[in-house]
Amino acid sequence: MAEVRRIAPLFLADRRGAVAAMLALTLPVLAGLAAVAVDISHARAVRAELQAAVDLAAIAAARRLPDKASAVAAALDYVARNAAAARHGIVSEASDVTFGRYDAEADAFVVDPDDPRAVRVVARRVAARGNAVPTSFGRLLGFDSIDVSVEAIAGAGRTPACIVALHPNASGSLTFDANARVNLRGCELHGHSTHSRGLWLKSQSDVTAERTCIAAATYREQSTGAIEPPPETSCTPAADPAPVVDAVVGTCKVGIPKPITDTRTLTPGTYCGLAIDSNARVTLAPGTYVIKNAPFELMSNVELSGTGVTIHLADAAACLRFDSNTKVSLTAPSSGPNRGLLIHQPRSVNCASGLQFRSNSVGRLEGMIYAPESHIEWRSNATLNSPCLAIVGRTFEFDSNVRIDVAWDPAACTAPPPGFDGAGRVALLR
């Protein structure tokens, strides 16, 4: 009996047979899951291959917009070359290429063939097309194929804001007087004012922009004043870009005539005001020009030019005025800490007379004009043509007969304003 008692616990503790039985039951399931993992891994590889193909196809198609027929042909060609029919079947057809615009805030593609700013390309390996990805082991669990579908959206990158008025509630924050003509091609107009007349279009003014976004629920449009396309109201306007200038306010240069009336080249540094008059021809050598204690003024018949230039208006006395008949060609630096920054005024500075552009012969301003606390005024008959200009101010007035034409062109722009890098270039959007 004692022997039996010694053997019994050993017998009861021996579960090797039960483990073997459980293993025999679960092995087929584990093997099936492992086999399905192989099928899923293969489907993922197919997805990655199709995704690479539609990414290339969408970019190629977007580069041909607004020619939709050419865009479709390019998309299908790129898909066919990068996801060969011999391997995948026909994964993209003409109906898989759609046009519209990409809403970044909603992360959604809005189909609109009449406004082809972006293109979506879809590739499918699905049962409905007879080219679903076949399984090797999935059929053991009841499925013999896996559907795979991918898409890519491409188009011009974000559209930059060329004019931003920052005043939160001013009437006439953006005022366009009679016969003013402002044409912003490839860029936008933004107003922060919530006043019902924050955007004020007076008679026979004519404004066009890629997009106009105003915080107010409405705006004032007198008689024949017009803006196209209609503004987006109750919109969230572009934020203050708040660029940082690299400028040292030092001791004013000596020996500079007031005003300058001859032909000369100025060098970077600090100036206690700068006045140029009476047919003078002045060139600004590349660098940063700090203006303090007095205005920067160009009087009649002056010519001013400079490449790689930043003008820093350091205090409330350093206002700016370009008078009638002046010829101006200024380009911001294309590299360095002040890249793209043409005229800068600190946020703490409010120049009483603001920045006044009266010249009817401004040849070129390229870069950013930043004066967040000042009024910026383009006076009667002022003209401007630029391939890249951003103007940020507290309030704006475009006086009668003004002619402003800013056409954002990355190819022609040598000094993109801060924040413009990549804007307008074709890229994958999703």
C-alpha positions as CSV (number, residue, x, y, z in Angstrom):
1,M,0.0,0.0,0.0
2,A,2.8,2.4,0.8
3,E,4.3,1.8,-2.6
4,V,1.0,2.7,-4.3
5,R,0.9,5.9,-2.3
6,R,4.3,6.8,-3.6
7,I,3.5,6.1,-7.2
8,A,0.0,7.7,-7.3
9,P,1.1,11.4,-7.0
10,L,3.6,10.9,-9.8
11,F,0.9,9.5,-12.0
12,L,-1.5,12.3,-11.2
13,A,1.2,15.0,-11.9
14,D,2.1,13.6,-15.3
15,R,0.3,15.8,-17.9
16,R,2.4,15.1,-20.8
17,G,-0.3,13.3,-22.6
18,A,-2.7,16.3,-22.2
19,V,-0.2,18.8,-23.5
20,A,0.4,16.6,-26.5
21,A,-3.3,16.4,-27.2
22,M,-3.7,20.2,-26.9
23,L,-0.7,20.7,-29.2
24,A,-2.2,18.3,-31.7
25,L,-5.4,20.3,-31.8
26,T,-3.8,23.8,-32.1
27,L,-1.0,23.0,-34.5
28,P,-3.3,23.2,-37.6
29,V,-4.7,26.6,-36.4
30,L,-1.2,28.0,-35.8
31,A,-0.1,26.7,-39.1
32,G,-3.1,28.3,-40.8
33,L,-2.4,31.7,-39.1
34,A,1.2,31.5,-40.2
35,A,0.1,30.7,-43.8
36,V,-2.3,33.6,-43.8
37,A,0.5,35.9,-42.6
38,V,2.4,35.0,-45.7
39,D,-0.6,35.9,-47.9
40,I,-1.0,39.2,-46.0
41,S,2.7,40.0,-46.3
42,H,2.4,39.4,-50.1
43,A,-0.6,41.7,-50.3
44,R,1.3,44.4,-48.5
45,A,4.1,44.2,-50.9
46,V,1.7,44.5,-53.8
47,R,0.1,47.6,-52.1
48,A,3.6,49.2,-51.7
49,E,4.3,48.6,-55.4
50,L,1.0,50.1,-56.5
51,Q,1.4,53.0,-54.1
52,A,4.8,53.9,-55.6
53,A,3.2,53.7,-59.1
54,V,0.3,56.0,-58.3
55,D,2.5,58.5,-56.5
56,L,4.6,59.0,-59.6
57,A,1.5,59.0,-61.8
58,A,-0.3,61.7,-59.8
59,I,2.8,64.0,-59.9
60,A,3.2,63.5,-63.6
61,A,-0.5,64.2,-64.1
62,A,-0.5,67.3,-61.9
63,R,2.4,68.8,-63.9
64,R,0.2,68.8,-67.0
65,L,-2.8,70.6,-65.4
66,P,-5.0,72.3,-66.4
67,D,-4.8,70.1,-69.6
68,K,-7.0,67.3,-68.2
69,A,-6.6,65.1,-71.3
70,S,-2.9,65.3,-71.1
71,A,-3.0,64.7,-67.4
72,V,-5.0,61.5,-67.8
73,A,-2.7,60.2,-70.5
74,A,0.3,60.8,-68.3
75,A,-1.2,59.2,-65.3
76,L,-2.1,56.0,-67.1
77,D,1.3,55.9,-68.8
78,Y,3.1,56.1,-65.5
79,V,0.9,53.5,-63.9
80,A,1.4,51.1,-66.8
81,R,5.2,51.5,-66.7
82,N,5.5,51.1,-62.9
83,A,2.8,48.5,-62.3
84,A,3.0,46.4,-65.4
85,A,-0.2,44.7,-66.6
86,A,1.6,41.4,-67.1
87,R,2.1,41.3,-63.3
88,H,-0.9,43.2,-61.9
89,G,-3.5,43.3,-64.7
90,I,-5.1,46.7,-65.5
91,V,-5.0,48.5,-62.2
92,S,-6.0,52.0,-63.5
93,E,-8.4,53.2,-66.1
94,A,-9.3,56.7,-67.3
95,S,-12.2,56.8,-64.7
96,D,-9.6,56.3,-62.0
97,V,-8.1,59.7,-62.7
98,T,-10.2,62.5,-61.2
99,F,-9.7,66.3,-60.9
100,G,-10.6,68.9,-58.3
101,R,-8.9,70.4,-55.3
102,Y,-7.5,69.2,-52.0
103,D,-9.0,70.5,-48.8
104,A,-6.0,70.3,-46.4
105,E,-8.0,71.2,-43.3
106,A,-10.5,68.4,-43.9
107,D,-7.9,66.1,-45.4
108,A,-10.3,65.5,-48.3
109,F,-10.2,65.5,-52.0
110,V,-13.1,67.6,-53.5
111,V,-14.0,66.4,-57.0
112,D,-14.5,69.4,-59.3
113,P,-13.5,68.9,-62.9
114,D,-14.2,72.6,-63.7
115,D,-11.5,73.7,-61.2
116,P,-8.6,71.2,-61.7
117,R,-6.0,72.3,-59.2
118,A,-5.2,68.8,-58.1
119,V,-5.5,65.2,-59.5
120,R,-6.3,61.9,-57.8
121,V,-5.1,58.7,-59.2
122,V,-6.4,55.3,-58.0
123,A,-5.0,51.8,-58.7
124,R,-7.0,48.7,-57.9
125,R,-6.3,45.0,-57.7
126,V,-9.8,43.8,-56.8
127,A,-12.2,40.9,-57.5
128,A,-14.5,43.2,-59.5
129,R,-11.7,43.7,-62.0
130,G,-10.6,40.1,-61.9
131,N,-7.1,41.0,-60.7
132,A,-7.4,40.6,-56.9
133,V,-4.2,39.4,-55.2
134,P,-4.5,35.6,-55.0
135,T,-3.8,33.8,-51.8
136,S,-1.7,30.6,-51.4
137,F,-3.0,29.5,-48.0
138,G,-6.0,31.8,-47.3
139,R,-8.3,29.4,-49.1
140,L,-7.8,27.0,-46.2
141,L,-9.8,29.6,-44.2
142,G,-12.3,30.3,-46.8
143,F,-10.8,33.2,-48.9
144,D,-8.9,32.8,-52.1
145,S,-8.0,36.5,-52.8
146,I,-7.3,39.8,-51.2
147,D,-8.6,43.2,-52.6
148,V,-5.9,46.0,-52.7
149,S,-6.7,49.6,-53.6
150,V,-4.5,52.7,-53.3
151,E,-4.7,56.3,-54.2
152,A,-2.4,59.4,-54.5
153,I,-3.3,63.1,-54.7
154,A,-1.0,65.6,-56.2
155,G,-1.2,69.3,-57.2
156,A,0.4,72.6,-56.6
157,G,1.5,73.0,-53.0
158,R,-0.1,75.5,-50.7
159,T,-1.0,78.8,-52.3
160,P,0.9,81.6,-50.6
161,A,-0.6,84.8,-49.2
162,C,0.6,87.9,-51.0
163,I,-1.3,90.5,-49.0
164,V,-2.2,90.1,-45.3
165,A,-3.9,92.8,-43.3
166,L,-3.6,92.1,-39.6
167,H,-5.9,94.7,-37.9
168,P,-8.5,92.6,-36.0
169,N,-11.5,95.0,-36.3
170,A,-10.8,98.0,-38.5
171,S,-13.2,99.4,-41.0
172,G,-11.4,99.7,-44.3
173,S,-8.6,97.3,-43.2
174,L,-8.4,96.5,-46.9
175,T,-9.6,99.4,-49.0
176,F,-9.6,99.5,-52.8
177,D,-10.4,103.0,-54.1
178,A,-12.0,104.0,-57.4
179,N,-10.3,102.4,-60.4
180,A,-7.7,100.6,-58.4
181,R,-6.6,97.4,-60.2
182,V,-5.0,94.7,-58.1
183,N,-4.2,91.4,-59.7
184,L,-2.7,88.6,-57.5
185,R,-2.0,85.6,-59.7
186,G,-1.1,82.4,-57.9
187,C,-1.4,83.9,-54.5
188,E,-4.0,85.0,-52.0
189,L,-5.5,88.1,-50.2
190,H,-6.2,87.8,-46.5
191,G,-7.9,90.1,-44.0
192,H,-8.1,89.6,-40.2
193,S,-10.7,92.4,-39.6
194,T,-14.1,91.2,-38.4
195,H,-15.7,94.6,-39.3
196,S,-18.4,94.4,-42.0
197,R,-16.4,96.9,-44.0
198,G,-13.0,95.4,-43.3
199,L,-12.8,94.7,-47.0
200,W,-14.1,97.7,-48.8
201,L,-14.4,97.7,-52.6
202,K,-15.2,101.2,-53.9
203,S,-16.6,102.0,-57.3
204,Q,-14.9,100.6,-60.4
205,S,-12.2,99.0,-58.3
206,D,-11.2,95.6,-59.7
207,V,-9.5,92.9,-57.6
208,T,-8.5,89.4,-58.6
209,A,-6.7,86.8,-56.4
210,E,-6.3,83.1,-56.4
211,R,-8.3,83.2,-53.2
212,T,-9.6,85.9,-50.8
213,C,-10.1,85.0,-47.1
214,I,-11.6,87.5,-44.6
215,A,-12.5,87.0,-41.0
216,A,-15.7,89.1,-41.3
217,A,-19.1,87.6,-42.2
218,T,-19.6,90.2,-45.0
219,Y,-17.8,93.0,-46.8
220,R,-18.7,96.3,-48.6
221,E,-18.8,96.3,-52.4
222,Q,-19.9,99.6,-53.9
223,S,-21.7,99.8,-57.3
224,T,-19.2,98.6,-59.9
225,G,-16.5,97.5,-57.5
226,A,-15.7,93.8,-58.1
227,I,-13.6,91.0,-56.7
228,E,-13.1,87.6,-58.3
229,P,-13.5,85.0,-57.1
230,P,-15.9,86.0,-54.3
231,P,-14.2,86.2,-50.9
232,E,-14.5,83.4,-48.4
233,T,-16.2,85.0,-45.4
234,S,-15.9,84.0,-41.8
235,C,-12.6,82.4,-42.9
236,T,-9.5,81.9,-40.8
237,P,-6.9,84.2,-42.5
238,A,-3.2,83.5,-42.7
239,A,-1.3,84.0,-39.5
240,D,1.2,86.7,-38.9
241,P,4.4,85.2,-40.3
242,A,6.5,87.1,-37.8
243,P,9.9,86.9,-39.7
244,V,13.0,87.5,-37.6
245,V,15.4,90.0,-39.0
246,D,19.2,89.8,-38.5
247,A,20.0,93.5,-38.0
248,V,22.3,95.4,-35.7
249,V,21.3,99.0,-34.9
250,G,24.6,100.8,-34.7
251,T,26.0,104.3,-35.0
252,C,24.8,106.3,-38.0
253,K,27.1,106.6,-40.9
254,V,28.7,110.0,-41.4
255,G,29.3,112.0,-44.5
256,I,26.0,111.0,-46.2
257,P,24.4,114.0,-47.9
258,K,20.8,114.9,-47.0
259,P,19.4,114.6,-49.5
260,I,21.6,112.6,-51.9
261,T,21.5,114.2,-55.3
262,D,24.3,112.5,-57.3
263,T,25.1,109.0,-58.5
264,R,26.6,106.7,-55.9
265,T,26.6,103.2,-54.3
266,L,25.7,102.9,-50.6
267,T,27.0,100.2,-48.4
268,P,25.2,98.3,-45.6
269,G,25.1,99.9,-42.1
270,T,23.0,102.2,-40.0
271,Y,21.6,105.5,-41.5
272,C,20.0,108.3,-39.6
273,G,17.3,108.6,-42.2
274,L,18.0,108.4,-45.9
275,A,16.8,111.0,-48.4
276,I,17.4,110.7,-52.1
277,D,16.3,113.6,-54.5
278,S,16.7,115.5,-57.7
279,N,17.5,112.8,-60.4
280,A,19.9,110.9,-58.1
281,R,21.0,107.4,-59.1
282,V,21.6,105.3,-56.1
283,T,22.6,101.6,-55.9
284,L,22.4,99.7,-52.6
285,A,25.2,97.1,-52.3
286,P,24.1,93.7,-50.9
287,G,23.5,93.7,-47.2
288,T,21.3,95.1,-44.4
289,Y,20.4,98.8,-44.2
290,V,19.2,100.0,-40.8
291,I,17.2,103.2,-40.9
292,K,16.6,105.1,-37.6
293,N,15.6,108.5,-36.3
294,A,14.3,109.8,-39.6
295,P,12.4,108.5,-42.7
296,F,13.6,106.7,-45.8
297,E,12.5,109.0,-48.7
298,L,12.8,108.8,-52.4
299,M,11.8,112.1,-54.1
300,S,10.9,112.7,-57.7
301,N,12.8,111.3,-60.6
302,V,15.1,109.2,-58.4
303,E,16.4,105.8,-59.5
304,L,17.1,103.2,-56.7
305,S,18.3,99.7,-57.2
306,G,19.7,96.9,-55.1
307,T,20.1,93.1,-55.1
308,G,20.4,91.1,-51.9
309,V,19.1,93.9,-49.8
310,T,17.2,94.1,-46.5
311,I,15.9,97.5,-45.3
312,H,15.2,97.5,-41.5
313,L,13.0,100.4,-40.3
314,A,14.2,100.4,-36.7
315,D,11.9,102.9,-35.0
316,A,8.7,105.0,-35.3
317,A,10.6,107.8,-37.0
318,A,11.8,105.5,-39.7
319,C,8.8,105.7,-42.0
320,L,9.1,105.1,-45.8
321,R,7.9,107.1,-48.8
322,F,8.6,106.4,-52.5
323,D,7.4,109.5,-54.3
324,S,6.1,109.8,-57.9
325,N,8.3,109.2,-60.9
326,T,10.8,107.2,-58.9
327,K,12.2,104.1,-60.5
328,V,12.7,101.3,-58.0
329,S,14.2,97.8,-58.4
330,L,14.9,96.0,-55.1
331,T,15.4,92.3,-54.4
332,A,15.8,90.7,-51.1
333,P,18.7,88.3,-50.2
334,S,18.5,84.9,-51.8
335,S,20.5,83.3,-49.0
336,G,21.6,84.0,-45.4
337,P,19.6,84.8,-42.3
338,N,17.5,87.6,-44.0
339,R,16.6,85.4,-47.0
340,G,13.5,86.7,-48.7
341,L,13.1,89.7,-46.3
342,L,13.1,93.0,-48.2
343,I,11.6,95.6,-45.9
344,H,11.2,94.9,-42.1
345,Q,9.7,96.9,-39.3
346,P,9.6,95.5,-35.7
347,R,6.2,94.5,-34.2
348,S,6.7,97.1,-31.5
349,V,7.0,100.0,-34.1
350,N,4.0,101.9,-35.4
351,C,5.1,104.5,-37.9
352,A,2.5,107.3,-37.9
353,S,2.7,108.1,-41.7
354,G,3.1,104.4,-42.5
355,L,4.7,103.1,-45.7
356,Q,3.7,105.0,-48.8
357,F,4.4,103.8,-52.3
358,R,3.5,106.7,-54.7
359,S,5.8,105.8,-57.6
360,N,4.3,105.2,-61.0
361,S,7.4,103.4,-62.1
362,V,8.3,100.7,-59.5
363,G,10.0,98.2,-61.7
364,R,10.5,95.3,-59.2
365,L,10.1,94.6,-55.6
366,E,10.9,91.0,-54.7
367,G,10.7,89.5,-51.2
368,M,8.6,90.3,-48.1
369,I,7.5,93.8,-46.9
370,Y,6.7,93.3,-43.2
371,A,5.2,96.2,-41.2
372,P,2.7,94.6,-38.9
373,E,1.8,97.7,-36.9
374,S,1.8,100.2,-39.8
375,H,-0.6,101.4,-42.5
376,I,0.6,100.6,-46.0
377,E,-0.6,102.8,-48.8
378,W,-0.2,102.5,-52.6
379,R,-1.1,106.0,-53.8
380,S,-2.6,107.3,-57.0
381,N,-1.1,105.9,-60.2
382,A,1.4,103.7,-58.3
383,T,2.4,100.7,-60.4
384,L,4.2,97.5,-59.5
385,N,5.0,94.2,-61.2
386,S,6.6,91.4,-59.3
387,P,7.1,87.6,-59.6
388,C,7.1,87.2,-55.8
389,L,6.1,89.7,-53.2
390,A,4.4,89.3,-49.9
391,I,3.1,92.4,-48.0
392,V,2.1,92.2,-44.4
393,G,0.7,95.3,-42.7
394,R,-1.9,96.4,-40.1
395,T,-4.1,98.1,-42.7
396,F,-3.9,98.7,-46.5
397,E,-5.2,101.3,-48.9
398,F,-4.9,101.0,-52.7
399,D,-5.7,104.4,-54.0
400,S,-7.4,105.4,-57.3
401,N,-5.7,104.3,-60.5
402,V,-3.2,102.0,-58.7
403,R,-1.9,99.1,-60.8
404,I,-0.5,96.2,-58.8
405,D,0.3,92.9,-60.6
406,V,1.9,90.2,-58.5
407,A,2.3,86.9,-60.3
408,W,3.8,84.3,-58.0
409,D,6.3,82.4,-60.2
410,P,8.8,80.2,-58.5
411,A,10.8,79.9,-61.7
412,A,11.3,83.7,-62.0
413,C,11.6,84.4,-58.3
414,T,15.2,84.6,-57.0
415,A,14.3,85.5,-53.3
416,P,11.1,83.9,-52.2
417,P,9.5,85.7,-49.2
418,P,9.6,83.8,-45.9
419,G,7.1,80.9,-46.0
420,F,7.0,80.8,-49.8
421,D,9.5,77.9,-50.2
422,G,7.7,75.1,-51.9
423,A,4.5,77.1,-52.4
424,G,2.9,76.5,-55.8
425,R,5.2,73.7,-56.8
426,V,3.7,70.4,-57.8
427,A,3.9,67.9,-55.0
428,L,2.1,64.9,-53.4
429,L,-0.7,66.3,-51.2
430,R,-1.7,62.9,-49.9
